[in-house]
């Protein structure tokens, strides 16, 4: 099975059911779980920018965004 295709199908199934914040958290969690190269792989699979995934991929960034200090939340 094509891993990138499987990831794309998984994200295509779940992301439409979530609000924007939830989508970004799921994308970040997937990227972190994949390790090195995860941000790029998730961004491609979800058809979003790497910046969107990367900004949410680190706990400090997520905590800052949770507190309302991030742009676009």
FENJO-V781033 format. One record per pair of residues at least 24 apart in sequence whose C-alpha atoms are under 8 Angstrom apart, sorted by the first residue. I is the first residue (numbers start at 1). J is the second residue. D is the distance in Angstrom with one decimal. If there is no record, write none. Layout:
# FENJO-V781033
I:J:D ; I:J:D
This chain:
# FENJO-V781033
4:41:7.1 ; 4:45:6.5 ; 5:45:7.4 ; 7:42:7.6 ; 7:45:6.3 ; 8:42:8.0 ; 8:45:4.4 ; 8:46:6.1 ; 11:45:7.4 ; 11:46:6.2 ; 12:46:7.1 ; 21:73:6.9 ; 24:52:7.2 ; 24:53:6.6 ; 24:56:6.6 ; 25:56:6.5 ; 27:53:5.9 ; 27:56:7.9 ; 27:57:8.0 ; 28:53:5.5 ; 28:54:7.0 ; 28:56:5.3 ; 28:57:4.4 ; 28:58:7.8 ; 29:57:6.8 ; 31:57:6.8 ; 32:57:6.3
